[in-house]
Every structure is written in structure tokens, then in C-alpha cells.
Amino acid sequence: MPGYEIFGEEEKIEIMDVLNTGVLFRYEFLEQRKGVFKVREFEQNFAKYCGAGHAQAVTSGTTALKIALTALGIGPGDEVITQGFTFVATWEAILEVGALPVFTEVDATLNMDPSDLQKKITPKTKCIIPVHMLGAQARIAEIVAIAAQHNIPVLEDTAQATGARIGGKHLGTFGKCGTFSFDAVKTLTTGEGGMVITDDEQLWRSMSEYHDHGHDHQINPGGRGGEGRRFIGSNYRMMELQGAIGLAQLAKLDSMIVAQQKNKTVLKEAAAAIPGVTFRQLVDPQGDSATHLAFILQDREQCQRVNASLRKDGLGAVNFSENTWHYYPQWEHLLGAKSLTRSGYPFNEPGGKKRIVYDPKALPQAAALLERTLVYPVSIKMTGEKLQEMSRALHRAAQV
Ligand SMILES: *Cc1c(COP(=O)(O)O)cnc(C)c1O
């Protein structure tokens, strides 16, 4: 899972380049910065790595979603479809721009079920956000094809799958744009940070301007203060220290994924000993960024038995149906329409009338799947000893 495991000299060297100039801001300070543009370089390298035309660095994966939605023109009156198994940030961003999230079932990929997506498209659907959860691919080709029939843009939430691919093509490049998170537990980390990639130059330009108070970034004699603007914006700028860390982390990304794949393979072989176990379906096993191993038991009862055995060995696995941050029925603040505003917006109209009511039982297929799925996070530096210990625990759990 985590780039934080492998901070080293490379990150320090990049950071020192920044501290040596004292310029923390990504724009301006042309003389003082002596040619050091870490955020810009990080964007360029990230776009190249992913095979995308453009990249826009921002403050977080959540703001990456918000900025992409804004640049796509999404707002009040619109519906955005995402999946019922994701991190809360995905739908927070949808609500933040004033649109309403609509949730689909997940299928054996543990990502968006294309057939349920088809059923949930309405004339109000203005964007579709499949999430590549836990490092593995959604059925993105099918989802993009369905969206294209309705002329709806696809925004890939690739926060958890930086570096993952299908047939060598990077996730985040299948849709109109793709967003990434570099928060403290993500594969590539800058502490906090995010990125949006796209091949659409106009879309990128809108994001670049919006994320910086509308600044058009056209070189002009008046300097930054003399720049023009086309629309209102806000501030979601990444700072140079984050860009510096990102550059060092990006250079290590492929080796991180190789290590995770190796460790995941060991765990998967051990988990295969559990009677009747199946694994989460991978669209392309070779392109899996392998941040997690998800194994699916025959029923809830077996799932609980197996996990009780693993827990006895101090190695309990995660059951996402019990997780309050990643699974629809557990989002009591969404289902209960809790917000800080006096009117109850975004769940209510400014006058207090309800805009939407969420039914906790709306996703029975996701429930049936997740209640019998166990997940182990896979890390880069799992020692041979640790892997053996986990394998032994899985073999013991196979006996219960
Ligand atoms: C982490 C995450 C985000 C948000 O990223 P932050 O950088 O933490 O704001 C969005 N979507 C998913 C699926 C995530 O896991």
C-alpha cells in the first residue's frame, strides 16, 4: 500500500533543492528559485508516466475530484453516479459541487457493476465516477462504453490505484479524466496532495485556472498580479515541498508495485487453501497495483469463522461491510442527511425541502458480497518471516 514505508535519501535530496532556494510557492519568484519548479516537474513526470496529455497537481485527492467535477461543469440539478463501496471522499466531492450522488452495486471486481450503472442513468446524470478500489481495476472499458452511449463523461477515481494498468494502459486515462490521491496512506504519498490527469487540453486549462483563483497563467509584463481570468476560482495549489517528495516517490513507484505483487502472490497462495474461497476478480492481474488482497468466502458464517481464527493469531483481516468509512449502509451521516448548514443543504434545498433521501437497503448485491469478503492490506516491506506467519495463520484458518 504505502509509499511512506520507503522514504529515503531521494526524498531528502529533492526537498533540499527547495529549501536551498527558500521558494515554497509553485509560481513566481523567478530569480530566487533558480530554475527549481518541483510541482511543475512532478506534473510533467506524472503525466508522462501515466501516458496522459496533461496533469494538474492539487492539494488532495478530494479536491482533485472537486476540481475535475467543476471543470466538467457539474453543479446543482445534476446527478453523478458512483459506487456504494468507496471512500467517503468520492461522494463528499459530488455534494460539495452541489450535485447529488447516486450509488451503484459492486460486482465480483468489488468495483462498479456496469449492469447496475445502466439502470441508474437518468436524464440528470452528468458524470460517472467509477472507483478503482483497493488498487484494482474497475470494468472501465465497459463503463466508458455505456457512458459514451449516453454522452456522459467518465471521471475515474484512481486515488487508491496509482500505477495500476489494464493491458499496459494506465488507470485514469480511460475516462475523460482521472484523479489521484497522495495522502499519507496512499501508494505514492506527498503527505497530502492530489492530481488530475486528462488528454483534453481545454479541460486541463480550466482546472489549472480554477485551482488558482482563476489566474489564466498567461505570461504578461504585469507579472502574476496582471494576469487575467475567465471565471471565479479558489485555492487548491500544491506547494513545492510536496512536489519535491512526489518526484522522488514517482521514481520508486514501479518498484513499489513489483514488491506488493510479490507479497500479494504469497498471501494469495496461502489463502487458496481455505475451502470454497474465491478471489476478487481482476480485470488484468498483471496491471494490479496489488495494494490489498481480497478473498471471498462462501457465506457470512464461514467468513466470521475464518476471521475469528485469523484474529486468534493476531492477524485479523478487514471486513469492509463493518467499515464505517468505505461502505454505503455504514454512512450514517449521509443516510441521516447530517450537515452543518442551517438549511440542511446539500441534502435540503435552501428553503428546507428535501432534495434526496437515501435508503440504507438500496444495495443488496454489494451487501451480499462484502459481508463475506476479507481483505488484507499488502505492504512493500513485508519480511519473509511476516509472510510466513501470515501464511501459517491462513492455513490454520483453512481448517476451521
Ligand atoms: C483517499 C481517497 C480519496 C481522497 O483523497 P485525499 O487525498 O485523502 O483527499 C478519494 N477517493 C478514494 C477512493 C480514496 O481512497
The ligand as an SDF file (V2000), in Angstrom:
LIG
                    3D

 15 15  0  0  0  0  0  0  0  0999 V2000
   -8.0790    8.6570   -0.3280 C   0  0  0  0  0  0  0  0  0  0  0  0
   -9.2070    8.6950   -1.2730 C   0  0  0  0  0  0  0  0  0  0  0  0
   -9.7330    9.8990   -1.7700 C   0  0  0  0  0  0  0  0  0  0  0  0
   -9.3730   11.2430   -1.2170 C   0  0  0  0  0  0  0  0  0  0  0  0
   -8.0460   11.5370   -1.1680 O   0  0  0  0  0  0  0  0  0  0  0  0
   -7.4600   12.5580   -0.0830 P   0  0  0  0  0  0  0  0  0  0  0  0
   -6.1180   12.8790   -0.6770 O   0  0  0  0  0  0  0  0  0  0  0  0
   -7.3480   11.8190    1.2100 O   0  0  0  0  0  0  0  0  0  0  0  0
   -8.3450   13.7260   -0.0310 O   0  0  0  0  0  0  0  0  0  0  0  0
  -10.7180    9.8450   -2.7380 C   0  0  0  0  0  0  0  0  0  0  0  0
  -11.1820    8.6750   -3.1830 N   0  0  0  0  0  0  0  0  0  0  0  0
  -10.7380    7.4940   -2.7190 C   0  0  0  0  0  0  0  0  0  0  0  0
  -11.2940    6.2320   -3.2770 C   0  0  0  0  0  0  0  0  0  0  0  0
   -9.7450    7.4670   -1.7280 C   0  0  0  0  0  0  0  0  0  0  0  0
   -9.3350    6.2980   -1.2490 O   0  0  0  0  0  0  0  0  0  0  0  0
  1  2  1  0
  2  3  1  0
  2 14  2  0
  3  4  1  0
  3 10  2  0
  4  5  1  0
  5  6  1  0
  6  7  2  0
  6  8  1  0
  6  9  1  0
 10 11  1  0
 11 12  2  0
 12 13  1  0
 12 14  1  0
 14 15  1  0
M  END
$$$$
